[in-house]
Structure formats: C-alpha cells, structure tokens
Amino acid sequence: MAQGAHIPRCAAAVSAPSPKSLPTIATYTAHMNKNLWLLSLCQGFLLTNNIAFIAINGLVGLRLAPEAWMATLPVMGYVLGSAFSTPVVARVQAHWGRRIGFQTGLVVALVSTLLAAWAIESDSFWGLVAATFVAGYYSANGQLYRFAAAELALPAARERAVSWVLAAGLFGAVVGPYLVVHSMQIWKVPFVGAYLALAAVALLSLLIMGRIVFAPEPVRAAGAVAPDAGRNVWQLMREPVFFVACMAAALGYGVMNLLMAATPLAMQQCGLDFASTALVLQWHVLGMFAPGFFTGDFIKRWGALPVMGVGVLLNAACVVVALSGVDVLQFSVALFLLGVGWNFLFTGGTSLSLQAYAPHEKDRAQAVINFAVFAVMAITSFASGALVTSRGWFWLNTLSLLPLALTAWMLWSLYRRGAVRPPAPSTPA
C-alpha cells in the first residue's frame, strides 16, 4: 500500500502560513543549509551532554549509592526519564513547533545539570537520580533532531541530512570526555564542576537553537475541520516496515547502552584509571558518529536493510573482541566497533521508518520509535550495572548476543517479504 494512501486527504483544511507568525517557505529554503549546520552543532552539544553523563553518572552513582548494584541507577534514571518524557515532547512539538519544542528541552537540560551539581555537593544519591530523570526530557527532545534534519532537506537528500546531523555527534566524542577530564576537579567536590560545565553547554545550545529557521507548520483556517490524525499506535506497529525499523533501532540502542554504560565500571574493576576510560569512550563515540558522513550514501546506494545487517555483524564483532581480553586496547576496539554497528542500525532504522508513515503521522510515529528506544535503554541501563557487578564483563557480553540474534532475524524476515522500497536512483542533492 502506498504511503498514506489509506488516509483521507484534508488539504482544504489548512491555509498558507501567516508571514507574521511563521517563517515563509522562501525564507526557510534560503536558509536551509545554514539551518542544517546549526542543527548539527546542537546535535554535537547534545552528545557532549550524553557522553559526559555516561562517563560520570555510573562512577558518581557508585560512590554515592547505598549498594554497589545500584551504581547505574542514575544512568537508568536518565533513560527512564527519556521514556516517560517522549509523549510529552511529542505534544509540545505538535502544539508549539520545532523551535520552541527544542528550546524547552534545552531549558530542562540547564536546570537538570544544575540540580545534579547540587545533589553531588549535598552527597545525595537520590537527588542525583532525580536530576538525571529530569534530564531525560532533554534526551527525548534531542532524539527528534534527526527527524527535523530530514524536514530541513530536499526529498532526495533526506538520508544524507539525517546521517550528517547524526555525524555531528563526533563533536561530542571529542568535547564530552575532554570537558569532564578538565572540569571534574575545578570544584571542591569531584565531578560537580563537570555538571556546571554541562549547564554552560546547554545555555550555548539554547542560543544557537534560536537562530534556526525550521520548516513552517501548516495553520488550520478558522472553522476548518481538523485533518485526520492518521493511524494509532497499534496500527503503526502492525505495519511490518515500521515495526522492524522501530524494534531494530530500539534493540540496537539497547545493546549499545548495555555495553557502554557498564564499560566505566568494568574498567574500574580491572584497575584502569579514568583517563583510560575517557579515551575508550572517545573511540566509542568516534565509532558512533564518524561513519555518519558516509552512512547516508551507503543507504542511498544499497538500501537500509543491508546497512542495518552490517550493523548487526559489527556488534557481534564487538562482543568477540570484548571477550578476548580486558586491556585498554580490547576495550577501545570493542567499543569502536560497537559504535559503528550502532550507527548503521540506528541511521538505517531512521531512514527505513520514513517509508512507513505519512507526514501528518510524524509526531505519533516518531514518539513511538523514541519510546521504544528509551524503554529498552531503561532496561539495559539497570541490567548493565547489575550484571557487571554481580556476573562480570564476560556474561554481560555473552547475553548481549541474544538481542543481536533477534534483530538479525527480523531484518532477514522483512527482506524476504520484499516490503521495503529499493534504493532510489542517485540524484544531485
């Protein structure tokens, strides 16, 4: 069935955007390249926040937690907050539009990092968990940057736009660990300075977001009938292409989070210092986002499913390397492969999902995908700390092969059904 063919069209229900209230199409088009660059910079700041949170929340949690198995609860709070925030983010975006929606998330980031700094200063474990839970709104909000990138690009360049904005996370690979290492000791209590530095990053990103001109939203004429909202959640999930895109993105993110969140704790257990942990995380985030400069082109040439299949194989290779030893080299190579595998799975899943919903279904469809991602991440955030402290690095890696096998089976099943459109012929962007 053609995309959106079963959904009634209500073109008469909308009017042209008001020049006084919304940017015009001409203004939006003229600034499109600038908009993508600025959005990419905001994506880089988002990943600066995320990688810093992953690097320090488990370690600070281990220092403050009443029991060792609770060490990654602050990481879990971050992910759980993201999951619960997903429907709220969707409503804010639908009501206020992209710019105000994204700026709201950045204000939350500013407040939550200051709250986390206060919690560490006060030696409050549950205060830290609460701060990371609130910060989850920013993470859920930032997950929509990649979809906004597709809206800012011409149809023939959407895969490339998504890939390039995700590639901006490479900025976070360098800045995140560097920021933590050079700010963690500037306050009398370790790591308080790191959260204060993240508050400054959120403020800078807030200023940049105000400069972006997003695609104009249609405005309903007075007395017009509201357009059909499209399929509900269960109808979307019964669409095979959407289901596989959603679950592959969620499981790919889950495996990545399971191993990444546990890495600082595992390296500490192996007697490695924080500088080594920061180096490993830099290589990991490099693997996550450097391929973004090419992944969109790979998808355009070979299609989303083959690229996602390679992502599964790279994740499996990560497990093999991780099981081969516990030196800095093995951690670095394993986490780099994990990052590249995640990039192929997540970028491919995002591109695949664009085939499965109509434009007026975007807020609901994107909320479903992000909720699935964060729900799986919440489970793996808790499991990573519990497994690595009770069963060790070996069993943590071995068990990660189960979701990888499930992802491979779903991709193969969808490929055999022939439900995915073949790659479009290359056209100039």
C-alpha positions as CSV (number, residue, x, y, z in Angstrom):
1,M,0.0,0.0,0.0
2,A,1.4,3.4,-0.9
3,Q,2.4,5.6,1.9
4,G,-0.6,7.4,3.3
5,A,-2.9,6.1,0.6
6,H,-5.4,4.8,3.0
7,I,-5.6,8.1,4.9
8,P,-8.2,10.7,3.8
9,R,-6.7,13.9,2.5
10,C,-7.8,17.2,4.1
11,A,-5.9,19.7,2.0
12,A,-8.7,22.2,2.2
13,A,-8.5,22.2,6.0
14,V,-5.2,24.1,6.1
15,S,-4.3,27.5,4.9
16,A,-1.0,29.1,4.0
17,P,1.2,30.0,6.9
18,S,0.9,33.6,8.2
19,P,4.0,35.6,7.3
20,K,3.8,37.4,10.7
21,S,3.6,34.2,12.8
22,L,5.7,31.7,10.9
23,P,8.7,31.7,8.6
24,T,7.8,31.8,4.9
25,I,8.7,28.9,2.5
26,A,11.1,31.3,0.7
27,T,12.9,32.2,4.0
28,Y,13.1,28.6,5.1
29,T,14.5,27.4,1.8
30,A,17.0,30.2,1.6
31,H,18.5,29.3,5.0
32,M,18.2,25.5,4.6
33,N,22.0,24.8,4.5
34,K,22.6,27.2,7.4
35,N,19.8,25.6,9.4
36,L,21.3,22.1,8.9
37,W,24.7,23.3,10.1
38,L,23.3,24.9,13.2
39,L,21.1,21.9,14.0
40,S,24.2,19.7,13.6
41,L,26.0,21.9,16.1
42,C,23.1,21.4,18.6
43,Q,23.4,17.7,18.0
44,G,27.1,17.9,18.9
45,F,26.2,19.6,22.1
46,L,23.5,17.0,22.9
47,L,26.1,14.2,22.5
48,T,28.6,16.2,24.6
49,N,25.9,16.0,27.4
50,N,25.1,12.4,26.8
51,I,28.7,11.1,26.7
52,A,29.6,13.1,29.8
53,F,26.5,11.6,31.6
54,I,27.5,8.1,30.6
55,A,31.1,8.7,31.7
56,I,30.4,10.1,35.1
57,N,26.9,9.1,36.3
58,G,27.9,5.4,36.9
59,L,31.1,6.4,38.8
60,V,29.4,9.1,40.9
61,G,26.5,6.7,41.4
62,L,28.9,4.0,42.7
63,R,30.4,6.5,45.1
64,L,27.0,7.7,46.5
65,A,24.9,4.5,46.2
66,P,23.9,2.6,49.3
67,E,24.7,-0.7,47.4
68,A,27.1,-1.4,44.6
69,W,24.4,-2.9,42.3
70,M,22.6,0.5,42.4
71,A,25.5,2.3,40.7
72,T,23.9,2.7,37.3
73,L,20.5,3.8,38.7
74,P,21.4,7.5,37.7
75,V,22.0,6.2,34.2
76,M,18.7,4.3,34.3
77,G,17.0,7.5,35.7
78,Y,18.3,9.4,32.6
79,V,16.9,6.8,30.2
80,L,13.7,6.2,32.2
81,G,13.1,10.0,32.2
82,S,13.6,10.0,28.5
83,A,11.0,7.3,28.0
84,F,8.3,9.0,30.2
85,S,9.1,12.3,28.5
86,T,8.5,11.0,25.0
87,P,4.7,11.6,24.8
88,V,5.1,15.0,26.5
89,V,7.8,16.0,24.0
90,A,5.5,14.9,21.1
91,R,2.7,17.1,22.4
92,V,4.9,20.1,22.9
93,Q,6.3,19.7,19.4
94,A,2.9,19.3,17.9
95,H,1.5,22.3,19.7
96,W,4.4,24.8,19.6
97,G,6.5,23.6,16.7
98,R,10.1,22.6,16.4
99,R,12.0,25.6,17.6
100,I,10.1,26.2,20.9
101,G,9.9,22.5,21.5
102,F,13.7,22.1,21.2
103,Q,14.3,25.3,23.3
104,T,12.1,23.8,26.0
105,G,14.3,20.7,26.1
106,L,17.4,22.9,26.4
107,V,16.0,24.8,29.4
108,V,15.3,21.5,31.1
109,A,18.9,20.5,30.4
110,L,20.2,23.7,32.0
111,V,18.0,23.1,35.1
112,S,18.8,19.4,35.5
113,T,22.6,19.8,35.3
114,L,22.5,22.4,38.0
115,L,20.3,20.1,40.1
116,A,22.8,17.3,39.6
117,A,25.6,19.5,40.7
118,W,23.7,20.4,43.8
119,A,22.9,16.7,44.5
120,I,26.6,15.8,44.4
121,E,27.6,18.8,46.6
122,S,24.9,17.6,49.1
123,D,26.1,13.9,48.9
124,S,22.5,12.9,47.8
125,F,22.3,9.7,45.7
126,W,18.5,10.0,45.2
127,G,18.9,13.7,44.3
128,L,21.3,12.7,41.6
129,V,18.8,10.0,40.3
130,A,16.0,12.7,40.3
131,A,18.3,15.1,38.4
132,T,19.1,12.6,35.7
133,F,15.4,11.6,35.5
134,V,14.6,15.3,34.7
135,A,17.4,15.5,32.3
136,G,15.8,12.7,30.3
137,Y,13.4,15.2,28.8
138,Y,16.4,16.8,27.1
139,S,17.5,13.5,25.7
140,A,14.0,12.6,24.4
141,N,13.7,16.1,22.9
142,G,17.1,15.7,21.2
143,Q,16.2,12.4,19.6
144,L,13.9,14.5,17.3
145,Y,16.9,16.4,15.9
146,R,17.4,13.7,13.2
147,F,13.8,13.9,12.1
148,A,14.0,17.7,12.0
149,A,17.0,17.3,9.7
150,A,15.0,15.2,7.3
151,E,12.4,18.0,7.2
152,L,15.1,20.6,6.5
153,A,16.4,18.7,3.5
154,L,15.1,18.2,0.0
155,P,13.5,14.8,-0.5
156,A,16.4,13.4,-2.5
157,A,18.8,14.3,0.3
158,R,16.9,13.2,3.4
159,E,19.1,10.2,4.1
160,R,22.2,12.3,3.8
161,A,20.8,15.0,6.1
162,V,19.8,12.5,8.8
163,S,23.3,10.9,8.5
164,W,25.2,14.2,8.6
165,V,23.3,15.6,11.6
166,L,23.9,12.3,13.5
167,A,27.6,12.6,12.4
168,A,27.8,15.9,14.3
169,G,27.9,13.7,17.4
170,L,31.5,13.3,16.6
171,F,31.9,16.7,18.2
172,G,30.6,15.1,21.4
173,A,33.2,12.3,21.1
174,V,36.0,14.9,21.5
175,V,34.4,17.5,23.7
176,G,32.5,15.3,26.1
177,P,35.3,13.4,27.7
178,Y,37.7,16.4,27.4
179,L,35.2,18.5,29.2
180,V,34.8,16.0,32.0
181,V,38.5,15.4,32.5
182,H,39.3,19.2,32.7
183,S,36.3,20.2,34.8
184,M,35.8,17.4,37.2
185,Q,38.3,18.8,39.8
186,I,37.6,22.5,39.5
187,W,35.2,22.3,42.4
188,K,36.0,21.1,45.9
189,V,33.7,18.1,45.4
190,P,34.8,15.9,42.4
191,F,32.5,16.0,39.3
192,V,30.5,19.0,40.5
193,G,32.4,21.1,38.0
194,A,31.6,18.7,35.2
195,Y,27.9,19.3,35.7
196,L,28.4,23.0,35.9
197,A,30.3,22.9,32.5
198,L,27.4,20.9,31.0
199,A,25.0,23.7,32.2
200,A,27.1,26.2,30.2
201,V,26.9,23.9,27.2
202,A,23.1,23.8,27.4
203,L,22.9,27.6,27.6
204,L,25.1,27.9,24.5
205,S,23.0,25.4,22.6
206,L,19.8,27.3,23.6
207,L,21.2,30.5,22.0
208,I,22.1,28.6,18.8
209,M,18.7,26.9,18.6
210,G,17.1,30.4,18.5
211,R,18.9,31.1,15.2
212,I,17.4,28.1,13.3
213,V,14.5,28.6,10.9
214,F,12.5,25.4,10.8
215,A,10.1,24.2,8.2
216,P,6.8,26.1,8.5
217,E,3.9,24.2,10.1
218,P,0.5,24.3,8.3
219,V,-2.1,26.5,10.1
220,R,-5.7,25.5,10.1
221,A,-8.1,28.0,8.7
222,A,-10.9,29.3,11.0
223,G,-13.7,26.8,11.2
224,A,-11.9,24.2,9.2
225,V,-12.3,20.5,10.0
226,A,-9.2,19.1,11.7
227,P,-7.2,16.7,9.5
228,D,-7.2,13.0,10.1
229,A,-4.6,12.3,12.7
230,G,-3.7,9.0,10.9
231,R,-3.1,5.6,12.3
232,N,-3.0,4.9,16.0
233,V,0.0,3.3,17.8
234,W,-1.2,-0.3,17.3
235,Q,-2.0,0.3,13.6
236,L,1.5,1.7,13.1
237,M,3.1,-1.3,14.9
238,R,1.2,-3.7,12.7
239,E,2.9,-2.2,9.7
240,P,5.9,-4.6,9.1
241,V,8.3,-1.9,7.8
242,F,7.6,0.4,10.7
243,F,7.7,-2.4,13.3
244,V,11.1,-3.6,12.2
245,A,12.5,-0.1,11.9
246,C,11.3,0.7,15.4
247,M,12.5,-2.6,17.0
248,A,15.9,-2.6,15.2
249,A,16.6,0.9,16.4
250,A,15.5,0.0,19.9
251,L,17.4,-3.2,20.2
252,G,20.5,-1.7,18.5
253,Y,20.4,1.2,21.0
254,G,19.8,-1.3,23.9
255,V,22.9,-3.4,23.1
256,M,25.0,-0.3,22.7
257,N,23.7,1.1,26.0
258,L,24.1,-2.3,27.8
259,L,27.8,-2.5,27.0
260,M,28.7,1.3,27.1
261,A,27.0,2.0,30.4
262,A,28.9,-0.9,32.0
263,T,32.3,0.0,30.5
264,P,33.4,2.6,33.1
265,L,32.6,0.2,35.9
266,A,34.2,-2.8,34.2
267,M,37.4,-0.7,33.5
268,Q,37.5,0.4,37.2
269,Q,37.1,-3.2,38.3
270,C,40.1,-4.1,36.0
271,G,42.2,-1.4,37.7
272,L,42.2,1.1,34.8
273,D,42.2,4.8,35.5
274,F,39.6,7.4,34.4
275,A,41.8,8.8,31.7
276,S,41.8,5.4,30.1
277,T,38.0,5.3,30.4
278,A,37.7,8.7,28.8
279,L,39.9,7.5,25.9
280,V,37.8,4.4,25.3
281,L,34.6,6.4,25.4
282,Q,36.1,8.8,22.8
283,W,36.8,5.9,20.5
284,H,33.3,4.7,21.1
285,V,31.6,7.9,20.2
286,L,34.0,8.3,17.3
287,G,32.7,5.0,16.0
288,M,29.1,6.1,16.6
289,F,29.2,9.3,14.6
290,A,32.2,9.4,12.2
291,P,30.5,6.9,9.8
292,G,27.6,9.4,9.6
293,F,29.5,11.2,6.9
294,F,29.0,8.1,4.7
295,T,26.1,6.1,6.1
296,G,23.5,8.1,4.2
297,D,25.3,7.5,0.9
298,F,25.5,3.7,1.8
299,I,21.8,3.7,2.4
300,K,21.0,5.5,-0.9
301,R,23.2,3.0,-2.8
302,W,22.4,-0.3,-1.2
303,G,19.2,0.3,0.9
304,A,18.6,0.4,4.6
305,L,18.3,-3.3,5.3
306,P,21.8,-4.3,4.1
307,V,23.4,-1.5,6.0
308,M,21.5,-2.5,9.1
309,G,22.6,-6.1,8.6
310,V,26.2,-5.0,8.6
311,G,25.5,-3.1,11.8
312,V,24.4,-6.4,13.5
313,L,27.6,-8.1,12.3
314,L,29.8,-5.3,13.7
315,N,28.1,-5.5,17.1
316,A,28.8,-9.2,17.1
317,A,32.4,-8.5,16.3
318,C,32.5,-6.1,19.2
319,V,31.4,-8.9,21.6
320,V,34.2,-11.2,20.2
321,V,36.8,-8.5,20.8
322,A,35.5,-7.7,24.3
323,L,35.7,-11.4,25.3
324,S,39.3,-11.6,24.1
325,G,40.8,-9.5,26.9
326,V,40.4,-6.6,29.3
327,D,43.3,-4.3,28.3
328,V,42.7,-0.8,27.1
329,L,43.2,-1.9,23.5
330,Q,40.5,-4.5,23.7
331,F,38.1,-2.1,25.4
332,S,38.9,0.6,22.7
333,V,38.5,-1.7,19.7
334,A,35.3,-3.3,21.1
335,L,33.7,0.0,21.9
336,F,34.7,1.4,18.5
337,L,33.0,-1.5,16.7
338,L,30.0,-1.2,18.9
339,G,29.7,2.5,17.9
340,V,29.9,1.8,14.2
341,G,27.4,-1.0,14.5
342,W,25.0,1.3,16.3
343,N,25.4,4.0,13.6
344,F,24.5,1.6,10.9
345,L,21.5,0.2,12.8
346,F,20.1,3.5,14.1
347,T,20.6,5.6,10.9
348,G,19.3,2.7,8.8
349,G,16.3,2.3,11.1
350,T,15.5,6.0,11.0
351,S,15.7,6.1,7.2
352,L,13.6,2.9,7.0
353,S,10.9,4.4,9.2
354,L,10.5,7.3,6.8
355,Q,8.9,4.9,4.3
356,A,6.3,3.7,6.8
357,Y,4.3,6.8,7.9
358,A,2.6,9.8,6.3
359,P,3.8,13.4,7.1
360,H,0.8,14.1,9.3
361,E,1.6,11.0,11.3
362,K,5.1,12.1,12.1
363,D,4.6,13.2,15.7
364,R,3.0,10.0,16.8
365,A,5.3,7.7,14.7
366,Q,8.4,9.4,16.0
367,A,7.2,9.3,19.6
368,V,6.5,5.5,19.2
369,I,10.1,4.9,17.9
370,N,11.7,7.0,20.6
371,F,9.6,5.5,23.4
372,A,10.6,2.0,22.2
373,V,14.3,3.1,22.2
374,F,14.1,4.6,25.7
375,A,12.1,1.7,27.2
376,V,14.8,-0.8,26.0
377,M,17.6,1.5,27.2
378,A,16.0,1.8,30.6
379,I,16.0,-2.0,31.0
380,T,19.6,-2.3,29.8
381,S,20.8,0.6,31.9
382,F,19.7,-1.3,35.0
383,A,20.9,-4.6,33.7
384,S,24.3,-3.3,32.8
385,G,25.1,-2.3,36.4
386,A,23.6,-5.3,37.9
387,L,25.3,-7.8,35.6
388,V,28.8,-6.3,35.5
389,T,28.9,-6.0,39.3
390,S,27.4,-9.4,40.0
391,R,28.3,-11.6,37.0
392,G,31.1,-9.8,35.4
393,W,32.1,-8.5,31.9
394,F,32.1,-11.9,30.3
395,W,28.4,-12.7,30.9
396,L,27.4,-9.2,30.1
397,N,28.8,-9.5,26.6
398,T,27.6,-13.1,26.1
399,L,24.0,-12.2,27.0
400,S,24.1,-9.2,24.5
401,L,24.2,-11.7,21.7
402,L,20.5,-12.6,22.3
403,P,19.0,-9.2,21.2
404,L,21.5,-9.2,18.3
405,A,20.2,-12.5,17.1
406,L,16.6,-11.3,17.3
407,T,17.4,-8.2,15.3
408,A,19.1,-10.2,12.6
409,W,16.1,-12.5,12.3
410,M,13.7,-9.5,12.0
411,L,15.8,-7.9,9.3
412,W,16.0,-11.2,7.3
413,S,12.3,-11.7,7.6
414,L,11.5,-8.3,6.3
415,Y,14.0,-8.7,3.5
416,R,12.3,-12.0,2.4
417,R,8.9,-10.3,2.4
418,G,10.1,-7.7,-0.1
419,A,8.2,-5.0,1.7
420,V,10.9,-2.3,1.5
421,R,11.2,0.0,-1.4
422,P,14.5,-0.4,-3.3
423,P,17.1,2.4,-3.1
424,A,16.1,5.4,-5.2
425,P,18.4,6.4,-8.2
426,S,21.0,8.9,-7.1
427,T,20.2,12.5,-7.8
428,P,22.0,15.6,-7.1
429,A,21.2,17.0,-3.6
